[in-house]
Amino acid sequence: MDRNRKILDTAAELFYEKGFHGTSVDELGSRAGLSGPAIYRHFSGKDEILATLFGEAMDELIGATEPVLDDADLDLQRMIRHHALFAARHRHLVNVSQREDRSLVDPWRKAINRRRKQYVQGWEAAVARAIPAASPAEVSVATQSCLGMIFSIAYWPTKVTRTAGLADHMVRMASEGLDAFRKS
């Protein structure tokens, strides 16, 4: 594993455990197998590390909102499955991104906020394709409902996140929730 990856993975763990402000660069370096000052050879500081973690997550999540399948329902189910697997695999990072959003500073805050908007727009486009009769307000509610349910995994007990077929359960629950908009 390269040093940048080790630093980022360690930072995600520490930010989850102690929070962004509760984690020192020295502690991060020590846990990553480096001296604290050695961190600065790889990143300008904790702010850049936090922004890099958020940016990597956004890269993967935004990429998954791009349409892949011709069938809008199947494509939305694919997105839900991808996001459920991402949230289960990276639950500490999802938790950190929700709790430590306020710790981002400019210029990273502006860039991440732009990307989050792009991400939600990708979801809204997928939901609108799958539920063409939904109003824009219903599309927004459906989108936020799906995202809220999926990313709530970050706060679930670890034992529950290891449930066999978790992604299948999440896809079914989200799909059935979206069916409510189809029936109204």
Secondary structure, DSSP 8 states (H G I E B T S, - for coil): --HHHHHHHHHHHHHHHH-STT--HHHHHHHTTS-GGGGGGT-SSHHHHHHHHHHHHHHHHHHHTS---SSHHHHHHHHHHHHHHHHHHTHHHHHHHHHSGGG--TTHHHHHHHHHHHHHHHHHHHHHHH-TTS-HHHHHHHHHHHHHHHHGGGGS-HHHHT-TTHHHHHHHHHHHHHHHHHH-
